[in-house]
Structures are given as C-alpha cells and as structure tokens.
Amino acid sequence: MSAGMEIMPFKAIEERGIMVTNARGIHKIPMAEYTIGMLLQYEKKLKLLMKNE
C-alpha cells in the first residue's frame, strides 16, 4: 500500500490487463465547502450563539 504510484508493479499490471485509475480532485468541492462553512461558523460565533440559546 502506498499513497503514490512510484512502487506499483506496472509490468505485472499491464500483463494482466488491469486498468489503473486514480481519484484526483475527488475532494476538491467538499473541502472547499467545509472551509467556507468553518469560516462562517467562526465569523458568526456559532458556538457562542448555541451556548446562549
């Protein structure tokens, strides 16, 4: 197991006809949404608001 492709056995993979893909960019939009949400939560002091309800 690894995070990169450097140590993959490409010759064996090709011989067996295995397709290798990746998931590049899969988390781009959810991470951006999370970041904006956290910024808004901080700026609007949401934890204090919930505590004072």
PDBQT receptor file of N, H, CA, C and O in Angstrom, charges set to zero:
ATOM      1  N   MET A   1       0.841  -1.180   0.000  1.00  0.00    +0.000 N 
ATOM      2  CA  MET A   1       0.000   0.000   0.000  1.00  0.00    +0.000 C 
ATOM      3  C   MET A   1       0.885   1.241   0.000  1.00  0.00    +0.000 C 
ATOM      4  O   MET A   1       1.917   1.284   0.668  1.00  0.00    +0.000 OA
ATOM      5  N   SER A   2       0.470   2.229  -0.747  1.00  0.00    +0.000 N 
ATOM      6  H   SER A   2      -0.369   2.194  -1.290  1.00  0.00    +0.000 HD
ATOM      7  CA  SER A   2       1.193   3.494  -0.766  1.00  0.00    +0.000 C 
ATOM      8  C   SER A   2       0.255   4.592  -1.230  1.00  0.00    +0.000 C 
ATOM      9  O   SER A   2      -0.836   4.329  -1.736  1.00  0.00    +0.000 OA
ATOM     10  N   ALA A   3       0.695   5.814  -1.050  1.00  0.00    +0.000 N 
ATOM     11  H   ALA A   3       1.582   6.028  -0.640  1.00  0.00    +0.000 HD
ATOM     12  CA  ALA A   3      -0.104   6.949  -1.494  1.00  0.00    +0.000 C 
ATOM     13  C   ALA A   3       0.242   7.337  -2.923  1.00  0.00    +0.000 C 
ATOM     14  O   ALA A   3      -0.523   8.050  -3.573  1.00  0.00    +0.000 OA
ATOM     15  N   GLY A   4       1.380   6.880  -3.415  1.00  0.00    +0.000 N 
ATOM     16  H   GLY A   4       2.001   6.302  -2.887  1.00  0.00    +0.000 HD
ATOM     17  CA  GLY A   4       1.809   7.245  -4.756  1.00  0.00    +0.000 C 
ATOM     18  C   GLY A   4       1.842   6.055  -5.687  1.00  0.00    +0.000 C 
ATOM     19  O   GLY A   4       1.488   4.939  -5.307  1.00  0.00    +0.000 OA
ATOM     20  N   MET A   5       2.268   6.304  -6.902  1.00  0.00    +0.000 N 
ATOM     21  H   MET A   5       2.555   7.210  -7.211  1.00  0.00    +0.000 HD
ATOM     22  CA  MET A   5       2.316   5.263  -7.927  1.00  0.00    +0.000 C 
ATOM     23  C   MET A   5       3.738   4.768  -8.176  1.00  0.00    +0.000 C 
ATOM     24  O   MET A   5       3.949   3.903  -9.026  1.00  0.00    +0.000 OA
ATOM     25  N   GLU A   6       4.709   5.302  -7.450  1.00  0.00    +0.000 N 
ATOM     26  H   GLU A   6       4.537   6.004  -6.759  1.00  0.00    +0.000 HD
ATOM     27  CA  GLU A   6       6.108   5.013  -7.730  1.00  0.00    +0.000 C 
ATOM     28  C   GLU A   6       6.475   3.541  -7.583  1.00  0.00    +0.000 C 
ATOM     29  O   GLU A   6       7.318   3.045  -8.330  1.00  0.00    +0.000 OA
ATOM     30  N   ILE A   7       5.865   2.833  -6.642  1.00  0.00    +0.000 N 
ATOM     31  H   ILE A   7       5.180   3.236  -6.034  1.00  0.00    +0.000 HD
ATOM     32  CA  ILE A   7       6.278   1.461  -6.371  1.00  0.00    +0.000 C 
ATOM     33  C   ILE A   7       5.293   0.413  -6.899  1.00  0.00    +0.000 C 
ATOM     34  O   ILE A   7       5.364  -0.753  -6.509  1.00  0.00    +0.000 OA
ATOM     35  N   MET A   8       4.390   0.812  -7.770  1.00  0.00    +0.000 N 
ATOM     36  H   MET A   8       4.333   1.759  -8.087  1.00  0.00    +0.000 HD
ATOM     37  CA  MET A   8       3.422  -0.127  -8.343  1.00  0.00    +0.000 C 
ATOM     38  C   MET A   8       4.139  -1.053  -9.337  1.00  0.00    +0.000 C 
ATOM     39  O   MET A   8       5.017  -0.599 -10.072  1.00  0.00    +0.000 OA
ATOM     40  N   PRO A   9       3.782  -2.327  -9.370  1.00  0.00    +0.000 N 
ATOM     41  CA  PRO A   9       4.382  -3.274 -10.321  1.00  0.00    +0.000 C 
ATOM     42  C   PRO A   9       3.736  -3.139 -11.708  1.00  0.00    +0.000 C 
ATOM     43  O   PRO A   9       2.930  -3.977 -12.110  1.00  0.00    +0.000 OA
ATOM     44  N   PHE A  10       4.102  -2.076 -12.429  1.00  0.00    +0.000 N 
ATOM     45  H   PHE A  10       4.758  -1.395 -12.102  1.00  0.00    +0.000 HD
ATOM     46  CA  PHE A  10       3.439  -1.757 -13.687  1.00  0.00    +0.000 C 
ATOM     47  C   PHE A  10       3.544  -2.862 -14.734  1.00  0.00    +0.000 C 
ATOM     48  O   PHE A  10       2.602  -3.067 -15.501  1.00  0.00    +0.000 OA
ATOM     49  N   LYS A  11       4.652  -3.570 -14.783  1.00  0.00    +0.000 N 
ATOM     50  H   LYS A  11       5.417  -3.404 -14.160  1.00  0.00    +0.000 HD
ATOM     51  CA  LYS A  11       4.797  -4.638 -15.775  1.00  0.00    +0.000 C 
ATOM     52  C   LYS A  11       3.770  -5.745 -15.520  1.00  0.00    +0.000 C 
ATOM     53  O   LYS A  11       3.088  -6.184 -16.446  1.00  0.00    +0.000 OA
ATOM     54  N   ALA A  12       3.660  -6.192 -14.275  1.00  0.00    +0.000 N 
ATOM     55  H   ALA A  12       4.214  -5.835 -13.523  1.00  0.00    +0.000 HD
ATOM     56  CA  ALA A  12       2.692  -7.231 -13.924  1.00  0.00    +0.000 C 
ATOM     57  C   ALA A  12       1.254  -6.743 -14.140  1.00  0.00    +0.000 C 
ATOM     58  O   ALA A  12       0.399  -7.503 -14.595  1.00  0.00    +0.000 OA
ATOM     59  N   ILE A  13       1.001  -5.505 -13.821  1.00  0.00    +0.000 N 
ATOM     60  H   ILE A  13       1.696  -4.888 -13.452  1.00  0.00    +0.000 HD
ATOM     61  CA  ILE A  13      -0.335  -4.932 -14.009  1.00  0.00    +0.000 C 
ATOM     62  C   ILE A  13      -0.702  -4.941 -15.488  1.00  0.00    +0.000 C 
ATOM     63  O   ILE A  13      -1.813  -5.326 -15.852  1.00  0.00    +0.000 OA
ATOM     64  N   GLU A  14       0.223  -4.520 -16.337  1.00  0.00    +0.000 N 
ATOM     65  H   GLU A  14       1.126  -4.208 -16.041  1.00  0.00    +0.000 HD
ATOM     66  CA  GLU A  14      -0.024  -4.491 -17.774  1.00  0.00    +0.000 C 
ATOM     67  C   GLU A  14      -0.217  -5.895 -18.335  1.00  0.00    +0.000 C 
ATOM     68  O   GLU A  14      -1.095  -6.119 -19.168  1.00  0.00    +0.000 OA
ATOM     69  N   GLU A  15       0.600  -6.836 -17.881  1.00  0.00    +0.000 N 
ATOM     70  H   GLU A  15       1.313  -6.654 -17.204  1.00  0.00    +0.000 HD
ATOM     71  CA  GLU A  15       0.477  -8.218 -18.353  1.00  0.00    +0.000 C 
ATOM     72  C   GLU A  15      -0.886  -8.815 -18.033  1.00  0.00    +0.000 C 
ATOM     73  O   GLU A  15      -1.409  -9.611 -18.814  1.00  0.00    +0.000 OA
ATOM     74  N   ARG A  16      -1.454  -8.454 -16.927  1.00  0.00    +0.000 N 
ATOM     75  H   ARG A  16      -1.030  -7.808 -16.293  1.00  0.00    +0.000 HD
ATOM     76  CA  ARG A  16      -2.755  -8.983 -16.509  1.00  0.00    +0.000 C 
ATOM     77  C   ARG A  16      -3.926  -8.177 -17.059  1.00  0.00    +0.000 C 
ATOM     78  O   ARG A  16      -5.081  -8.559 -16.869  1.00  0.00    +0.000 OA
ATOM     79  N   GLY A  17      -3.643  -7.076 -17.732  1.00  0.00    +0.000 N 
ATOM     80  H   GLY A  17      -2.705  -6.767 -17.887  1.00  0.00    +0.000 HD
ATOM     81  CA  GLY A  17      -4.706  -6.260 -18.313  1.00  0.00    +0.000 C 
ATOM     82  C   GLY A  17      -5.522  -5.493 -17.286  1.00  0.00    +0.000 C 
ATOM     83  O   GLY A  17      -6.704  -5.220 -17.497  1.00  0.00    +0.000 OA
ATOM     84  N   ILE A  18      -4.892  -5.149 -16.182  1.00  0.00    +0.000 N 
ATOM     85  H   ILE A  18      -3.932  -5.370 -16.011  1.00  0.00    +0.000 HD
ATOM     86  CA  ILE A  18      -5.582  -4.421 -15.112  1.00  0.00    +0.000 C 
ATOM     87  C   ILE A  18      -5.536  -2.921 -15.410  1.00  0.00    +0.000 C 
ATOM     88  O   ILE A  18      -4.480  -2.374 -15.726  1.00  0.00    +0.000 OA
ATOM     89  N   MET A  19      -6.687  -2.270 -15.305  1.00  0.00    +0.000 N 
ATOM     90  H   MET A  19      -7.545  -2.715 -15.048  1.00  0.00    +0.000 HD
ATOM     91  CA  MET A  19      -6.751  -0.825 -15.513  1.00  0.00    +0.000 C 
ATOM     92  C   MET A  19      -6.450  -0.114 -14.202  1.00  0.00    +0.000 C 
ATOM     93  O   MET A  19      -7.063  -0.418 -13.179  1.00  0.00    +0.000 OA
ATOM     94  N   VAL A  20      -5.530   0.813 -14.218  1.00  0.00    +0.000 N 
ATOM     95  H   VAL A  20      -5.032   1.060 -15.049  1.00  0.00    +0.000 HD
ATOM     96  CA  VAL A  20      -5.172   1.591 -13.027  1.00  0.00    +0.000 C 
ATOM     97  C   VAL A  20      -5.732   2.998 -13.200  1.00  0.00    +0.000 C 
ATOM     98  O   VAL A  20      -5.483   3.657 -14.210  1.00  0.00    +0.000 OA
ATOM     99  N   THR A  21      -6.487   3.449 -12.206  1.00  0.00    +0.000 N 
ATOM    100  H   THR A  21      -6.688   2.914 -11.386  1.00  0.00    +0.000 HD
ATOM    101  CA  THR A  21      -7.064   4.793 -12.245  1.00  0.00    +0.000 C 
ATOM    102  C   THR A  21      -6.732   5.503 -10.942  1.00  0.00    +0.000 C 
ATOM    103  O   THR A  21      -6.112   4.928 -10.048  1.00  0.00    +0.000 OA
ATOM    104  N   ASN A  22      -7.145   6.745 -10.845  1.00  0.00    +0.000 N 
ATOM    105  H   ASN A  22      -7.649   7.213 -11.572  1.00  0.00    +0.000 HD
ATOM    106  CA  ASN A  22      -6.971   7.488  -9.600  1.00  0.00    +0.000 C 
ATOM    107  C   ASN A  22      -8.223   8.303  -9.315  1.00  0.00    +0.000 C 
ATOM    108  O   ASN A  22      -9.153   8.329 -10.121  1.00  0.00    +0.000 OA
ATOM    109  N   ALA A  23      -8.241   8.946  -8.206  1.00  0.00    +0.000 N 
ATOM    110  H   ALA A  23      -7.486   8.925  -7.551  1.00  0.00    +0.000 HD
ATOM    111  CA  ALA A  23      -9.387   9.764  -7.798  1.00  0.00    +0.000 C 
ATOM    112  C   ALA A  23      -8.944  11.208  -7.587  1.00  0.00    +0.000 C 
ATOM    113  O   ALA A  23      -9.408  11.880  -6.666  1.00  0.00    +0.000 OA
ATOM    114  N   ARG A  24      -8.052  11.672  -8.435  1.00  0.00    +0.000 N 
ATOM    115  H   ARG A  24      -7.675  11.125  -9.183  1.00  0.00    +0.000 HD
ATOM    116  CA  ARG A  24      -7.518  13.027  -8.298  1.00  0.00    +0.000 C 
ATOM    117  C   ARG A  24      -8.642  14.064  -8.315  1.00  0.00    +0.000 C 
ATOM    118  O   ARG A  24      -9.505  14.052  -9.193  1.00  0.00    +0.000 OA
ATOM    119  N   GLY A  25      -8.613  14.936  -7.356  1.00  0.00    +0.000 N 
ATOM    120  H   GLY A  25      -7.912  14.946  -6.643  1.00  0.00    +0.000 HD
ATOM    121  CA  GLY A  25      -9.580  16.027  -7.294  1.00  0.00    +0.000 C 
ATOM    122  C   GLY A  25     -10.930  15.659  -6.713  1.00  0.00    +0.000 C 
ATOM    123  O   GLY A  25     -11.840  16.488  -6.692  1.00  0.00    +0.000 OA
ATOM    124  N   ILE A  26     -11.078  14.425  -6.239  1.00  0.00    +0.000 N 
ATOM    125  H   ILE A  26     -10.339  13.752  -6.255  1.00  0.00    +0.000 HD
ATOM    126  CA  ILE A  26     -12.387  13.967  -5.765  1.00  0.00    +0.000 C 
ATOM    127  C   ILE A  26     -12.896  14.765  -4.570  1.00  0.00    +0.000 C 
ATOM    128  O   ILE A  26     -14.106  14.899  -4.388  1.00  0.00    +0.000 OA
ATOM    129  N   HIS A  27     -11.996  15.292  -3.761  1.00  0.00    +0.000 N 
ATOM    130  H   HIS A  27     -11.013  15.183  -3.909  1.00  0.00    +0.000 HD
ATOM    131  CA  HIS A  27     -12.406  16.011  -2.553  1.00  0.00    +0.000 C 
ATOM    132  C   HIS A  27     -12.341  17.530  -2.703  1.00  0.00    +0.000 C 
ATOM    133  O   HIS A  27     -12.509  18.255  -1.722  1.00  0.00    +0.000 OA
ATOM    134  N   LYS A  28     -12.104  18.012  -3.904  1.00  0.00    +0.000 N 
ATOM    135  H   LYS A  28     -11.968  17.424  -4.701  1.00  0.00    +0.000 HD
ATOM    136  CA  LYS A  28     -11.924  19.448  -4.112  1.00  0.00    +0.000 C 
ATOM    137  C   LYS A  28     -13.147  20.257  -3.665  1.00  0.00    +0.000 C 
ATOM    138  O   LYS A  28     -13.008  21.196  -2.880  1.00  0.00    +0.000 OA
ATOM    139  N   ILE A  29     -14.321  19.911  -4.147  1.00  0.00    +0.000 N 
ATOM    140  H   ILE A  29     -14.433  19.149  -4.785  1.00  0.00    +0.000 HD
ATOM    141  CA  ILE A  29     -15.526  20.685  -3.823  1.00  0.00    +0.000 C 
ATOM    142  C   ILE A  29     -15.946  20.487  -2.368  1.00  0.00    +0.000 C 
ATOM    143  O   ILE A  29     -16.230  21.478  -1.695  1.00  0.00    +0.000 OA
ATOM    144  N   PRO A  30     -16.001  19.241  -1.841  1.00  0.00    +0.000 N 
ATOM    145  CA  PRO A  30     -16.361  19.106  -0.423  1.00  0.00    +0.000 C 
ATOM    146  C   PRO A  30     -15.405  19.832   0.525  1.00  0.00    +0.000 C 
ATOM    147  O   PRO A  30     -15.844  20.387   1.532  1.00  0.00    +0.000 OA
ATOM    148  N   MET A  31     -14.115  19.838   0.220  1.00  0.00    +0.000 N 
ATOM    149  H   MET A  31     -13.758  19.388  -0.598  1.00  0.00    +0.000 HD
ATOM    150  CA  MET A  31     -13.159  20.537   1.094  1.00  0.00    +0.000 C 
ATOM    151  C   MET A  31     -13.368  22.046   1.031  1.00  0.00    +0.000 C 
ATOM    152  O   MET A  31     -13.249  22.731   2.048  1.00  0.00    +0.000 OA
ATOM    153  N   ALA A  32     -13.674  22.561  -0.134  1.00  0.00    +0.000 N 
ATOM    154  H   ALA A  32     -13.771  22.005  -0.960  1.00  0.00    +0.000 HD
ATOM    155  CA  ALA A  32     -13.944  23.998  -0.260  1.00  0.00    +0.000 C 
ATOM    156  C   ALA A  32     -15.204  24.370   0.516  1.00  0.00    +0.000 C 
ATOM    157  O   ALA A  32     -15.234  25.387   1.209  1.00  0.00    +0.000 OA
ATOM    158  N   GLU A  33     -16.243  23.545   0.398  1.00  0.00    +0.000 N 
ATOM    159  H   GLU A  33     -16.219  22.719  -0.165  1.00  0.00    +0.000 HD
ATOM    160  CA  GLU A  33     -17.482  23.802   1.132  1.00  0.00    +0.000 C 
ATOM    161  C   GLU A  33     -17.248  23.752   2.642  1.00  0.00    +0.000 C 
ATOM    162  O   GLU A  33     -17.771  24.586   3.380  1.00  0.00    +0.000 OA
ATOM    163  N   TYR A  34     -16.470  22.784   3.095  1.00  0.00    +0.000 N 
ATOM    164  H   TYR A  34     -16.045  22.106   2.495  1.00  0.00    +0.000 HD
ATOM    165  CA  TYR A  34     -16.165  22.667   4.522  1.00  0.00    +0.000 C 
ATOM    166  C   TYR A  34     -15.415  23.905   5.008  1.00  0.00    +0.000 C 
ATOM    167  O   TYR A  34     -15.722  24.446   6.071  1.00  0.00    +0.000 OA
ATOM    168  N   THR A  35     -14.435  24.348   4.231  1.00  0.00    +0.000 N 
ATOM    169  H   THR A  35     -14.186  23.908   3.368  1.00  0.00    +0.000 HD
ATOM    170  CA  THR A  35     -13.637  25.507   4.617  1.00  0.00    +0.000 C 
ATOM    171  C   THR A  35     -14.497  26.754   4.737  1.00  0.00    +0.000 C 
ATOM    172  O   THR A  35     -14.378  27.494   5.714  1.00  0.00    +0.000 OA
ATOM    173  N   ILE A  36     -15.357  26.999   3.764  1.00  0.00    +0.000 N 
ATOM    174  H   ILE A  36     -15.454  26.398   2.970  1.00  0.00    +0.000 HD
ATOM    175  CA  ILE A  36     -16.260  28.158   3.813  1.00  0.00    +0.000 C 
ATOM    176  C   ILE A  36     -17.196  28.039   5.011  1.00  0.00    +0.000 C 
ATOM    177  O   ILE A  36     -17.449  29.026   5.702  1.00  0.00    +0.000 OA
ATOM    178  N   GLY A  37     -17.709  26.840   5.260  1.00  0.00    +0.000 N 
ATOM    179  H   GLY A  37     -17.504  26.038   4.699  1.00  0.00    +0.000 HD
ATOM    180  CA  GLY A  37     -18.589  26.627   6.410  1.00  0.00    +0.000 C 
ATOM    181  C   GLY A  37     -17.902  26.928   7.730  1.00  0.00    +0.000 C 
ATOM    182  O   GLY A  37     -18.490  27.555   8.611  1.00  0.00    +0.000 OA
ATOM    183  N   MET A  38     -16.653  26.480   7.868  1.00  0.00    +0.000 N 
ATOM    184  H   MET A  38     -16.176  25.971   7.152  1.00  0.00    +0.000 HD
ATOM    185  CA  MET A  38     -15.912  26.745   9.107  1.00  0.00    +0.000 C 
ATOM    186  C   MET A  38     -15.608  28.234   9.272  1.00  0.00    +0.000 C 
ATOM    187  O   MET A  38     -15.664  28.761  10.383  1.00  0.00    +0.000 OA
ATOM    188  N   LEU A  39     -15.288  28.906   8.172  1.00  0.00    +0.000 N 
ATOM    189  H   LEU A  39     -15.243  28.477   7.269  1.00  0.00    +0.000 HD
ATOM    190  CA  LEU A  39     -15.051  30.351   8.234  1.00  0.00    +0.000 C 
ATOM    191  C   LEU A  39     -16.304  31.092   8.690  1.00  0.00    +0.000 C 
ATOM    192  O   LEU A  39     -16.231  31.993   9.526  1.00  0.00    +0.000 OA
ATOM    193  N   LEU A  40     -17.454  30.708   8.136  1.00  0.00    +0.000 N 
ATOM    194  H   LEU A  40     -17.514  29.976   7.457  1.00  0.00    +0.000 HD
ATOM    195  CA  LEU A  40     -18.713  31.340   8.535  1.00  0.00    +0.000 C 
ATOM    196  C   LEU A  40     -19.043  31.038   9.993  1.00  0.00    +0.000 C 
ATOM    197  O   LEU A  40     -19.492  31.918  10.727  1.00  0.00    +0.000 OA
ATOM    198  N   GLN A  41     -18.819  29.788  10.412  1.00  0.00    +0.000 N 
ATOM    199  H   GLN A  41     -18.454  29.073   9.816  1.00  0.00    +0.000 HD
ATOM    200  CA  GLN A  41     -19.075  29.411  11.797  1.00  0.00    +0.000 C 
ATOM    201  C   GLN A  41     -18.230  30.242  12.755  1.00  0.00    +0.000 C 
ATOM    202  O   GLN A  41     -18.721  30.704  13.784  1.00  0.00    +0.000 OA
ATOM    203  N   TYR A  42     -16.967  30.427  12.416  1.00  0.00    +0.000 N 
ATOM    204  H   TYR A  42     -16.568  30.051  11.580  1.00  0.00    +0.000 HD
ATOM    205  CA  TYR A  42     -16.067  31.225  13.258  1.00  0.00    +0.000 C 
ATOM    206  C   TYR A  42     -16.484  32.695  13.275  1.00  0.00    +0.000 C 
ATOM    207  O   TYR A  42     -16.586  33.308  14.338  1.00  0.00    +0.000 OA
ATOM    208  N   GLU A  43     -16.724  33.253  12.091  1.00  0.00    +0.000 N 
ATOM    209  H   GLU A  43     -16.642  32.755  11.227  1.00  0.00    +0.000 HD
ATOM    210  CA  GLU A  43     -17.041  34.674  11.987  1.00  0.00    +0.000 C 
ATOM    211  C   GLU A  43     -18.360  35.013  12.681  1.00  0.00    +0.000 C 
ATOM    212  O   GLU A  43     -18.479  36.070  13.300  1.00  0.00    +0.000 OA
ATOM    213  N   LYS A  44     -19.337  34.136  12.584  1.00  0.00    +0.000 N 
ATOM    214  H   LYS A  44     -19.241  33.277  12.081  1.00  0.00    +0.000 HD
ATOM    215  CA  LYS A  44     -20.648  34.389  13.193  1.00  0.00    +0.000 C 
ATOM    216  C   LYS A  44     -20.728  33.913  14.641  1.00  0.00    +0.000 C 
ATOM    217  O   LYS A  44     -21.778  34.013  15.274  1.00  0.00    +0.000 OA
ATOM    218  N   LYS A  45     -19.603  33.391  15.169  1.00  0.00    +0.000 N 
ATOM    219  H   LYS A  45     -18.750  33.310  14.654  1.00  0.00    +0.000 HD
ATOM    220  CA  LYS A  45     -19.532  32.932  16.562  1.00  0.00    +0.000 C 
ATOM    221  C   LYS A  45     -20.662  31.944  16.874  1.00  0.00    +0.000 C 
ATOM    222  O   LYS A  45     -21.388  32.105  17.855  1.00  0.00    +0.000 OA
ATOM    223  N   LEU A  46     -20.798  30.933  16.035  1.00  0.00    +0.000 N 
ATOM    224  H   LEU A  46     -20.208  30.802  15.237  1.00  0.00    +0.000 HD
ATOM    225  CA  LEU A  46     -21.874  29.969  16.150  1.00  0.00    +0.000 C 
ATOM    226  C   LEU A  46     -21.852  29.212  17.467  1.00  0.00    +0.000 C 
ATOM    227  O   LEU A  46     -22.914  28.953  18.034  1.00  0.00    +0.000 OA
ATOM    228  N   LYS A  47     -20.676  28.847  17.976  1.00  0.00    +0.000 N 
ATOM    229  H   LYS A  47     -19.814  29.058  17.516  1.00  0.00    +0.000 HD
ATOM    230  CA  LYS A  47     -20.611  28.130  19.250  1.00  0.00    +0.000 C 
ATOM    231  C   LYS A  47     -21.160  28.981  20.393  1.00  0.00    +0.000 C 
ATOM    232  O   LYS A  47     -21.878  28.470  21.253  1.00  0.00    +0.000 OA
ATOM    233  N   LEU A  48     -20.838  30.248  20.411  1.00  0.00    +0.000 N 
ATOM    234  H   LEU A  48     -20.255  30.663  19.712  1.00  0.00    +0.000 HD
ATOM    235  CA  LEU A  48     -21.354  31.151  21.445  1.00  0.00    +0.000 C 
ATOM    236  C   LEU A  48     -22.871  31.301  21.298  1.00  0.00    +0.000 C 
ATOM    237  O   LEU A  48     -23.597  31.313  22.292  1.00  0.00    +0.000 OA
ATOM    238  N   LEU A  49     -23.332  31.411  20.079  1.00  0.00    +0.000 N 
ATOM    239  H   LEU A  49     -22.742  31.401  19.272  1.00  0.00    +0.000 HD
ATOM    240  CA  LEU A  49     -24.773  31.539  19.823  1.00  0.00    +0.000 C 
ATOM    241  C   LEU A  49     -25.508  30.306  20.357  1.00  0.00    +0.000 C 
ATOM    242  O   LEU A  49     -26.542  30.432  21.013  1.00  0.00    +0.000 OA
ATOM    243  N   MET A  50     -24.974  29.121  20.074  1.00  0.00    +0.000 N 
ATOM    244  H   MET A  50     -24.134  29.019  19.540  1.00  0.00    +0.000 HD
ATOM    245  CA  MET A  50     -25.612  27.888  20.533  1.00  0.00    +0.000 C 
ATOM    246  C   MET A  50     -25.566  27.792  22.060  1.00  0.00    +0.000 C 
ATOM    247  O   MET A  50     -26.520  27.318  22.676  1.00  0.00    +0.000 OA
ATOM    248  N   LYS A  51     -24.477  28.231  22.669  1.00  0.00    +0.000 N 
ATOM    249  H   LYS A  51     -23.702  28.616  22.168  1.00  0.00    +0.000 HD
ATOM    250  CA  LYS A  51     -24.344  28.205  24.126  1.00  0.00    +0.000 C 
ATOM    251  C   LYS A  51     -25.381  29.138  24.782  1.00  0.00    +0.000 C 
ATOM    252  O   LYS A  51     -25.937  28.817  25.832  1.00  0.00    +0.000 OA
ATOM    253  N   ASN A  52     -25.625  30.272  24.159  1.00  0.00    +0.000 N 
ATOM    254  H   ASN A  52     -25.172  30.533  23.306  1.00  0.00    +0.000 HD
ATOM    255  CA  ASN A  52     -26.522  31.273  24.731  1.00  0.00    +0.000 C 
ATOM    256  C   ASN A  52     -28.006  31.032  24.433  1.00  0.00    +0.000 C 
ATOM    257  O   ASN A  52     -28.865  31.758  24.935  1.00  0.00    +0.000 OA
ATOM    258  N   GLU A  53     -28.307  30.022  23.624  1.00  0.00    +0.000 N 
ATOM    259  H   GLU A  53     -27.609  29.432  23.217  1.00  0.00    +0.000 HD
ATOM    260  CA  GLU A  53     -29.720  29.772  23.316  1.00  0.00    +0.000 C 
ATOM    261  C   GLU A  53     -30.502  29.287  24.498  1.00  0.00    +0.000 C 
ATOM    262  O   GLU A  53     -31.702  29.038  24.384  1.00  0.00    +0.000 OA
TER     263      GLU A  53
